[in-house]
Amino acid sequence: MRDFPTSRREFLAAGLALGSCGLAPLPETAHAQDRPADLPPADVDCPRCLGMGLIPLKNPTPYVFISGQGPFKPEDAVAGELCPECLSTADKNLLVEWAKSDHATIEENHRQWQGRLSGRLLLLQTRHATIHAQLRPADARKAGQAVEALTLHLQKVTDSLRLTPTRPVNYLQTLLWNRAAYDQFRKAMEKLYPTEQLGENWLPARDANSYDHFLIAHCYLTPLTLRELPPEYHSLKFAATRQIQVATEWQAPLWLMEGFGAYTQDAILKDVRVSTVYVNDRGPGKPFTLQDARKQHVAGQTRPWEEILPRELREFEKADYTQVLGMVAFLMSREPRQILELVRLIREGSPAENALSEAYGQSVAELDEACGKWLSG
């Protein structure tokens, strides 16, 4: 499935304009509480939380709130625990109050969008995302569950929140039902923002059915696509790409963004069905898995890493999508702090090749060889 691409120029412009928060606030979220006034700042050099102030929850239960299906419980919506090293004396109740404040803003935002879209709109909230959905509750729940599973998986693998930096108050997705609703959504966005602020791909994306826009990722579904491509694939791909974008402050290269989106789909949903493509006939064309990446390597159908690292979207071919899945899966399988170090170095401006070598202690050629052995194993 083609996800309409946001250009790298748009990504970088968004990063410059929005800073490290990852999203420009919509008018109704502009006054969302960034952090409780009484919560001390985290130590940016803290070795435990890596400057996040929070660490993963112990034995978390997946959390998805759906409007109309039980009350919101702020204590369940808290995304992590206070860092025991740099925020050991802070009041943990502040996190509950923060979640309560965020939810009030999210509900007001939802009411605004209900008015703009003139119809029934479900509100879903996970610990790291908000989803507005014109879907049946059972279908919408699957989307929320996929996003929640994604963030819990990344936190378990890395023992950190560094790869899951978004908050539901400033990361939104909209899942629309049919083309007419998609057009209505676009008209609403054009009333909120001047066209030039929506980015260079806004106008071309009018003919797409899925657009990972830097303000609100959105797509539309139909009875046919609902069967072939359930909403959880859209939501998971959107969320995975946004996590790596925000974690690197919008500096992530294409191979990392696309590989990360594929890795997480494969890990959570067991295959990859949504990819960002330049033209359809050069995209994957069908679902693929990590097993396909292994077979492709054994068959000698991969590029040297030094060739694939600088490739732009317009240069990507079918085999490249499978290869970057294998590359990111390999990098994620190594010592967890190495992927976090890679993200930090990219965030601070290091070229991908230099960042890989420094984070993993091997040259790109050596990592390429090690990845091949891992895929063949």
C-alpha positions as CSV (number, residue, x, y, z in Angstrom):
1,M,0.0,0.0,0.0
2,R,1.3,3.4,-0.9
3,D,1.7,6.0,1.9
4,F,2.0,9.4,0.2
5,P,5.5,10.7,1.0
6,T,6.2,13.8,2.9
7,S,9.4,15.2,1.3
8,R,12.6,15.3,3.3
9,R,12.5,19.1,2.8
10,E,9.1,19.1,4.5
11,F,10.4,16.9,7.3
12,L,13.4,19.2,8.0
13,A,11.2,22.4,7.7
14,A,8.8,20.8,10.1
15,G,11.7,20.1,12.5
16,L,13.0,23.6,12.3
17,A,9.6,25.1,12.7
18,L,8.3,22.9,15.5
19,G,11.5,22.2,17.5
20,S,11.9,19.1,19.5
21,C,8.2,18.7,20.5
22,G,7.6,17.0,17.1
23,L,4.3,18.7,16.2
24,A,3.0,22.2,15.6
25,P,0.0,22.6,17.9
26,L,-3.4,22.8,16.3
27,P,-5.2,25.8,17.5
28,E,-7.1,23.8,20.2
29,T,-4.0,22.1,21.5
30,A,-1.7,25.2,21.5
31,H,-2.2,25.7,25.2
32,A,-1.6,22.0,26.2
33,Q,0.5,21.8,29.4
34,D,4.1,20.9,28.3
35,R,4.9,19.6,31.7
36,P,3.6,20.2,35.2
37,A,5.1,23.4,36.7
38,D,6.1,21.6,39.9
39,L,7.9,18.7,38.1
40,P,11.6,19.4,38.1
41,P,13.5,19.2,34.8
42,A,15.2,15.9,34.0
43,D,19.0,15.7,33.9
44,V,19.8,15.8,30.2
45,D,22.9,13.7,30.9
46,C,21.1,11.1,33.1
47,P,22.4,7.6,32.2
48,R,19.1,6.0,33.3
49,C,16.4,8.0,31.5
50,L,18.7,9.7,28.9
51,G,17.1,13.0,29.6
52,M,13.5,11.9,29.2
53,G,12.6,12.2,33.0
54,L,10.6,9.0,32.6
55,I,11.5,5.3,32.4
56,P,9.3,2.5,31.1
57,L,6.5,1.2,33.3
58,K,7.0,-2.1,35.1
59,N,4.8,-4.8,33.7
60,P,2.5,-2.4,31.9
61,T,-1.0,-3.4,30.7
62,P,-1.8,-2.2,27.2
63,Y,-3.9,1.0,27.4
64,V,-6.4,2.2,24.8
65,F,-9.2,4.6,25.8
66,I,-12.2,4.7,23.5
67,S,-14.9,7.4,23.9
68,G,-18.2,6.0,25.1
69,Q,-16.7,2.7,26.4
70,G,-16.0,3.5,30.0
71,P,-14.5,6.4,31.9
72,F,-11.1,7.9,31.4
73,K,-8.7,6.9,34.2
74,P,-5.7,9.2,34.2
75,E,-3.6,6.9,36.4
76,D,-3.8,4.3,33.6
77,A,-2.8,6.8,30.9
78,V,0.5,7.7,32.5
79,A,3.3,6.8,30.0
80,G,6.1,6.0,32.4
81,E,7.6,6.1,35.8
82,L,9.6,9.0,37.2
83,C,13.4,8.4,36.7
84,P,14.7,7.0,40.0
85,E,18.1,8.7,39.5
86,C,17.4,12.3,38.4
87,L,13.8,12.7,39.6
88,S,13.7,10.5,42.6
89,T,12.2,13.1,44.9
90,A,9.5,14.3,42.5
91,D,5.8,13.7,43.3
92,K,4.5,10.9,41.0
93,N,1.0,12.2,41.4
94,L,2.1,15.0,39.1
95,L,2.1,12.5,36.3
96,V,-1.5,11.6,36.9
97,E,-2.5,15.3,37.0
98,W,-0.5,15.8,33.7
99,A,-2.4,13.0,32.1
100,K,-5.7,14.4,33.3
101,S,-4.9,17.8,31.9
102,D,-3.8,16.4,28.6
103,H,-7.0,14.4,28.3
104,A,-9.1,17.5,28.8
105,T,-7.3,19.2,25.9
106,I,-7.6,16.0,23.8
107,E,-11.4,15.9,24.4
108,E,-11.8,19.5,23.4
109,N,-9.7,18.9,20.3
110,H,-12.0,15.9,19.5
111,R,-15.1,18.0,19.9
112,Q,-13.7,20.6,17.4
113,W,-13.0,17.9,14.9
114,Q,-16.4,16.4,15.3
115,G,-17.8,19.8,14.2
116,R,-15.4,20.1,11.3
117,L,-16.2,16.6,9.9
118,S,-19.9,16.9,10.5
119,G,-20.4,13.3,11.8
120,R,-19.7,10.6,14.3
121,L,-16.1,10.4,15.2
122,L,-14.6,8.1,17.8
123,L,-11.8,9.2,20.1
124,L,-9.1,6.8,20.9
125,Q,-6.2,7.6,23.2
126,T,-3.1,5.5,23.9
127,R,-0.2,6.5,26.1
128,H,1.6,8.1,23.1
129,A,-1.1,8.9,20.5
130,T,-4.6,10.2,19.8
131,I,-6.6,8.7,17.0
132,H,-9.8,10.2,15.6
133,A,-11.7,7.5,13.7
134,Q,-14.8,7.2,11.5
135,L,-14.8,3.4,12.1
136,R,-16.8,0.9,14.0
137,P,-15.4,0.6,17.6
138,A,-14.1,-2.9,17.0
139,D,-12.1,-1.8,14.0
140,A,-10.9,1.4,15.6
141,R,-9.8,-0.5,18.7
142,K,-7.4,-2.6,16.6
143,A,-5.7,0.5,15.4
144,G,-5.3,1.8,18.9
145,Q,-4.0,-1.6,20.1
146,A,-1.4,-1.7,17.4
147,V,0.0,1.7,18.3
148,E,0.1,0.8,22.0
149,A,1.8,-2.5,21.2
150,L,4.3,-0.6,19.1
151,T,5.3,1.7,22.0
152,L,5.4,-1.1,24.6
153,H,7.6,-3.2,22.3
154,L,10.1,-0.4,21.7
155,Q,10.3,0.3,25.4
156,K,10.8,-3.3,26.3
157,V,13.6,-3.7,23.7
158,T,15.5,-0.5,24.7
159,D,14.4,-0.1,28.4
160,S,13.9,3.5,27.5
161,L,11.3,6.0,26.3
162,R,13.8,7.6,24.0
163,L,12.2,5.9,20.9
164,T,8.7,6.7,22.0
165,P,8.8,10.4,22.6
166,T,5.3,11.5,21.5
167,R,2.4,12.4,23.8
168,P,-1.2,11.9,22.9
169,V,-1.9,15.6,23.2
170,N,0.5,16.5,20.4
171,Y,0.5,13.4,18.2
172,L,-2.7,12.9,16.2
173,Q,-3.9,10.5,13.5
174,T,-7.3,10.6,11.7
175,L,-8.8,7.5,10.1
176,L,-11.6,8.5,7.7
177,W,-14.3,6.6,6.1
178,N,-14.5,7.0,2.3
179,R,-13.2,9.6,-0.1
180,A,-15.8,12.3,0.7
181,A,-14.7,12.4,4.3
182,Y,-11.0,12.6,3.2
183,D,-11.9,15.6,1.0
184,Q,-13.8,17.2,3.9
185,F,-10.8,16.7,6.2
186,R,-8.5,18.4,3.7
187,K,-10.9,21.4,3.4
188,A,-10.9,21.7,7.2
189,M,-7.1,21.6,7.4
190,E,-7.0,24.3,4.7
191,K,-9.2,26.5,6.9
192,L,-6.9,26.0,9.8
193,Y,-3.6,26.6,8.0
194,P,-2.5,28.5,4.9
195,T,-1.6,26.2,2.1
196,E,2.1,27.2,2.2
197,Q,2.3,26.0,5.9
198,L,0.8,22.6,4.9
199,G,3.9,21.8,2.8
200,E,4.8,21.3,-0.8
201,N,3.1,17.9,-1.0
202,W,-0.2,19.0,0.3
203,L,-1.7,19.7,-3.0
204,P,-0.4,16.5,-4.8
205,A,-1.7,14.5,-1.9
206,R,-5.3,15.3,-2.7
207,D,-5.3,12.3,-5.0
208,A,-3.8,9.9,-2.4
209,N,-5.6,7.8,0.1
210,S,-3.0,7.9,2.9
211,Y,-0.7,10.8,3.9
212,D,1.7,10.8,6.8
213,H,1.4,14.6,7.2
214,F,3.6,16.2,9.8
215,L,0.6,17.9,11.5
216,I,-2.0,15.0,11.4
217,A,-1.3,11.7,9.7
218,H,-4.5,10.7,7.9
219,C,-6.0,8.2,5.5
220,Y,-9.3,7.0,4.3
221,L,-10.7,3.4,4.2
222,T,-13.5,1.8,2.2
223,P,-15.2,-1.6,2.6
224,L,-12.7,-3.1,0.2
225,T,-9.6,-1.6,1.7
226,L,-10.8,-2.4,5.2
227,R,-10.6,-6.1,4.4
228,E,-7.3,-6.0,2.4
229,L,-5.5,-3.4,4.6
230,P,-7.0,-3.1,8.1
231,P,-6.6,0.2,9.9
232,E,-4.0,-1.1,12.3
233,Y,-1.5,-1.2,9.5
234,H,-2.0,2.5,8.7
235,S,-1.9,3.5,12.3
236,L,1.2,1.5,13.2
237,K,3.2,2.7,10.2
238,F,2.2,6.3,10.9
239,A,3.1,6.0,14.6
240,A,6.4,4.2,14.0
241,T,7.6,6.8,11.5
242,R,6.6,9.6,13.8
243,Q,8.5,8.1,16.8
244,I,11.8,7.9,14.8
245,Q,11.2,11.3,13.3
246,V,10.7,13.0,16.7
247,A,13.4,10.9,18.4
248,T,15.9,12.2,15.8
249,E,14.4,15.7,15.7
250,W,13.4,15.1,12.0
251,Q,16.9,14.1,10.9
252,A,16.3,10.4,10.3
253,P,17.5,9.3,6.8
254,L,15.0,7.4,4.6
255,W,16.5,4.0,5.1
256,L,16.0,4.3,8.9
257,M,12.5,5.7,8.7
258,E,11.3,3.2,6.2
259,G,13.2,0.3,7.8
260,F,11.8,1.3,11.2
261,G,8.2,1.4,9.9
262,A,8.7,-2.1,8.3
263,Y,10.5,-3.5,11.4
264,T,7.6,-2.5,13.7
265,Q,4.9,-3.8,11.3
266,D,6.7,-7.1,11.1
267,A,7.2,-7.3,14.9
268,I,3.7,-6.3,15.9
269,L,1.4,-7.4,12.9
270,K,3.7,-10.2,11.5
271,D,4.0,-8.7,8.0
272,V,4.6,-5.4,6.3
273,R,1.7,-3.9,4.2
274,V,2.3,-0.1,4.3
275,S,5.3,1.5,2.7
276,T,6.2,5.0,1.6
277,V,6.7,4.8,-2.2
278,Y,7.5,7.4,-4.9
279,V,5.6,5.5,-7.6
280,N,3.5,2.4,-7.1
281,D,5.3,0.2,-9.6
282,R,8.6,0.6,-7.7
283,G,7.1,-0.2,-4.3
284,P,6.9,-3.6,-2.6
285,G,3.7,-4.6,-4.4
286,K,2.7,-7.2,-1.8
287,P,3.1,-7.9,1.9
288,F,6.6,-9.0,3.0
289,T,8.3,-10.2,6.2
290,L,11.7,-10.5,7.9
291,Q,11.8,-14.0,6.5
292,D,11.7,-12.5,3.0
293,A,14.6,-10.2,3.9
294,R,16.6,-13.3,5.0
295,K,15.8,-15.1,1.7
296,Q,16.7,-12.0,-0.3
297,H,20.1,-11.9,1.4
298,V,20.8,-15.5,0.8
299,A,19.9,-15.1,-2.8
300,G,22.4,-12.3,-3.1
301,Q,19.8,-9.7,-4.0
302,T,20.9,-6.9,-1.7
303,R,23.0,-3.7,-2.1
304,P,26.1,-2.9,-0.1
305,W,25.1,-0.7,2.8
306,E,27.3,2.1,1.5
307,E,25.0,2.2,-1.5
308,I,21.6,2.1,0.2
309,L,22.4,4.5,3.1
310,P,22.2,7.7,0.8
311,R,19.3,6.5,-1.4
312,E,16.4,8.9,-1.7
313,L,12.8,7.8,-2.1
314,R,12.7,8.3,-5.8
315,E,15.6,5.8,-6.1
316,F,14.1,3.1,-3.9
317,E,13.1,-0.2,-5.7
318,K,11.2,-3.2,-4.5
319,A,14.2,-5.0,-3.1
320,D,15.3,-2.0,-1.1
321,Y,12.2,-2.0,1.1
322,T,12.9,-5.6,2.1
323,Q,16.6,-4.9,2.7
324,V,16.0,-1.9,5.0
325,L,13.7,-4.1,7.1
326,G,16.5,-6.6,7.5
327,M,19.0,-3.8,8.3
328,V,16.9,-2.2,11.1
329,A,15.9,-5.6,12.5
330,F,19.6,-6.4,12.8
331,L,20.4,-3.1,14.4
332,M,17.5,-3.5,16.9
333,S,18.8,-7.0,17.8
334,R,22.1,-5.7,19.1
335,E,22.8,-4.1,22.5
336,P,19.9,-1.8,23.1
337,R,21.9,1.3,24.0
338,Q,23.5,1.1,20.5
339,I,20.3,2.0,18.7
340,L,19.7,4.7,21.2
341,E,23.2,6.1,20.6
342,L,22.6,5.9,16.9
343,V,19.5,8.0,17.3
344,R,21.3,10.5,19.5
345,L,24.1,11.0,17.0
346,I,21.7,11.4,14.1
347,R,19.7,13.9,16.2
348,E,22.9,15.9,16.8
349,G,23.7,16.1,13.1
350,S,26.1,13.2,12.5
351,P,25.8,11.7,9.0
352,A,24.3,8.2,9.1
353,E,27.5,6.4,8.1
354,N,29.5,8.1,10.9
355,A,26.7,7.7,13.4
356,L,26.5,3.9,12.6
357,S,30.2,3.4,13.1
358,E,30.4,5.4,16.3
359,A,27.3,3.8,17.9
360,Y,28.1,0.2,17.0
361,G,31.9,0.3,17.1
362,Q,32.3,-1.1,13.6
363,S,32.7,0.3,10.1
364,V,29.7,0.3,7.8
365,A,31.3,-2.5,5.8
366,E,31.8,-4.5,8.9
367,L,28.2,-3.9,10.0
368,D,27.1,-4.9,6.5
369,E,29.0,-8.2,6.8
370,A,27.6,-8.8,10.4
371,C,24.1,-8.1,9.2
372,G,24.5,-10.7,6.4
373,K,25.6,-13.3,8.9
374,W,22.7,-12.5,11.2
375,L,20.2,-12.8,8.3
376,S,21.7,-16.1,7.2
377,G,21.8,-17.6,10.7
